[in-house]
Amino acid sequence: MKQKNSVIFYICIWVLVVILFNAIVYLFNRNTIINCYDYVPVTFQDGSTGTKAVFNSAFSYLLKGYIIVMVSYVLQLIISLVYLNRETTKKDLFNYSVFWICVQGLIITFFASVVYVYNKLTPIVCLIIFVIITLLTIIRIIFSKVAATIVTAGDENQKRSLMFVETLRGKSLILLDYSTTDNEKKLAKQIVESIKYSDPVSIPELYDIENEMIDIFDGVFESLKSHNELDFEKRTNEFLIKIKERNNDVKRLK
């Protein structure tokens, strides 16, 4: 899911949920909202008496919970927009998971708010419930980001593990093009074959020996370019010994 689309889609869902919640509040508490005032007698400074409109206890009770619920909805929106707009190394994966985490948090908030309106939970219990929901949403988002980072790191390690042999294979084929004599062709084919049948997967413990092999191979290539056949043969044998050592280490360490 694209970053911009996920933000717009979440805002649309949020607006619909908030409208639905307000409709439920009105339907379940219509009489309380319509008859929200009590008229209490008061005495004015000039000694005259009258009445003053104040919120009755039922409406005040409903209003406290309503404010807590709406604050929770707004916090859900802010948290979701902050994280949905963040750039990450694994953006598509991260935004996709965060989007659904935010939607799930919104849905849970909605059902909890309906329970409050219907069963008349105390404002304090209502506050505790929505704090827990908000914290769980944030924690799940953070874990999602950590998971995305781990996946990205794993992808990079996998690329590095396969890159060494694949790179050498490509370079070794060039040796055949530069070979002119029968001996050069024979030695070049030995290098190609040794790389072809090498284990393609590398591991960190082999990085040092693989770096040495790259240096040796560069020397092989330079000696072939100059057609220094004795040096080419010497460096080829050195490379073949080193790649055999590397392949033995792969089997031993895996």
N, C-alpha and C positions, 0 to 999 in steps of 0.2 A: 504494500500500500504506500503510495507516494506521501511524502511528508505533508505537503500542502493539503492534499485531499483528506488525509487522516484528521488534520486540525479542523477543517470545515465540517467534516462528517460528525466529529465528536461534538462540536458546538451545536449542530442541528439536533443531535440526540439529547444533549443537555437541555436545550430550550424546550423540547417536547416533554421531557421528564418533569421539568419544573412546572410547566403549564398543567400537566396531568396531576401533579401533586397539589397545586393550588385549587384545581377543580375538586379534588377529593376532600380537601380541607373544607371548602365551602359546602359541599353536599352533606358531609357528616356533621357539620357544625353551623348549619344555616341559621337556626334559631338563636344560637349563642352569638353569632356575628351580628344578626339583625337587632337583637335585644342586648347589645353590648353595654348599654349605660344603665346605671342606677342613679336615681335622683335623690340626693340627700339634702336635708334641711340645713341652711346656713344662716348666720346672722351677720348682716353687713355692718360697716363702721357707723353708719347713721342710725343704727338701731333697728332698721327694718329687717324682715326675714324673707327668705325665699328658698329656692332649691338650686343645687349645683349638680351638673352631670359628671359622673365619674365612671370609669370602667368597672364593671362588676367583677366579682372574684372568678367566675367561670371564664369570662373573656380574658382576664389578665393571665390566668393559668394557661389558656390556649395560646395566647400571644407569646409568652415566654418560650414555650416549646417551638412555636412557629419560627421565632427569630433564630433559635439554635439550629433548627433544620436548614433554614435558608443560608445561614452562615456556613454550614457544612457543605451545602451545594456549591456555594461560591468558592470555598477552599478547594473542592474537587475540581472545579473548572480551572482555577489558577494553577494548581499542581499539574494537572493534565496538560495544559497549554505550555507550561515551562518545559516539561520533559518531551513533549511531542515536537517542539521546535528545536531541540538540541541536535547538533551534529554529532554523529558517532562513527567509529571506524566500520561498523557493520550496520549502517543506517536502516536499510530495508528491514532486516531481521529485527533490529531494536525497536523501530517505530511500530512495526506490526504487532509485536508482543506488548509494547507499552500501550498501544491503542486499546487492545482488548482488556488489558489490566484496568485501564481507566474506565472503560465501559462497565466492566464487572463491578468496580467500586461504586460507580454511579447507580447501577441497578440495586446493589445491596443497600446503598443509602436510601434509595426510593422505598424499598420494602420496609426498612427500619422506620422511615418517616411515616409510612402508612400505619404501621403497628402503633406508633405513638399517637397518631390522630384517632385511631379506632379504640385503642385500649386505654388511652389517657395515662401513659407512663409519666412519671414525675419528670420535670425539666432536668434535674440532676442526672437521673438515669439516662435520659435522652442525650445529654451532653457527653456522658461517658461512652455511650454506644457509638456516637459519631466521631469522637476522638479516636477510638479504637479502629473504626473503619478507615479513617484518614491515614492513620499510622501504618496500617496493614497495606494500604494502597501504595504508600511511599516505599515501604520495605520491599514489596514485590517488584516495583519499578527498578529499585537499586539492584536487586538480584538479577533482574532481566538484563540490566546494563552490564553487570559482571559476566553473565553468561555470554553475552554478545562479544565482550572483549576476549573471553577464553576461546570462543569459536574463531575469532579473527586471528588470534595468536596461533591456534592450531593450524589454520590454513597457511599461515606464513611458514611455520615449521615444516609442513608437508611439502610446500614448494621448494624449500631449501633442501629437503631430504632427497628429492627427485632431480634437482637441477644439476648436480655434479656430473653424474654419469651421462645424462642427456646432453649436456654441453660438450663433454669429451667425445661422445659419439659423433656429434656434428663436426667437431674439429678434426677428428681422425679421418673422416672421409676426404677431407681436403688433402691429406697426405698422399692419397692415391693419385690425385690430379698432378701433384708436384713430382711424383716419382717418374724417373726416366729409364733407369737401368733395371735389369732383372732383380738385382740384389735389393735395390731401393724398394721396388714393388713388393718383394717378398717380405721385407721388414715392415713396410707400411701395412700390409695385410695382417701380419701378426699383431700389430697394435690394434687394428680395427676389430679383429676377432677377440682379442683379450678384453676389450671394452664391451663388445657386443654381448658376451656371456658373463659379464660382471653383474653382481647384485645391484639393481637400480636404486635401492633404498639406502640412503645414508643415515648416520646417527651422529650426534654431537661428538662422541668419543673418537670419531674418524676424521674430524675436521682438520687436524694438524697434518696427518699423513696425506690427506687429499690435497691440501695446499702445497705440500711438497711435490705431489704428482703433477699438479698444474705447472709448477716451475720447471720440472723435468720435461714435461710435454712441450712447453715453449722452447726449451733448448733443442728438443728433437726437431721441431718445425723449422727453427732457424738453421740448423745444420743441413736439413734437407733442401731448404731454399738455396743455400750456397753450394749444394751438391758436394759437401765434404763427407764422403762416404764412410770413412773410418770413424769420424766423430758421430755421424748419424747412427752407425751400427752400435757404437758404445752407448750412446744415450738411449737408443731403443731398448737395449738389454737392461739398462738401468730402470727404464720405465716398466718393462715387463716384470722385473723382480718386485718393484714397488706395488704394482697393481695386484700381483699375486699375494703380497703381504697384506694389502688392504682387504682383499676378498676373504682371506683366512681370518682376519680380525672381525669382519662382518659376521661370519659364522660363529665365531667364539663369543661375541658380545650380544648376539640376538637371543 
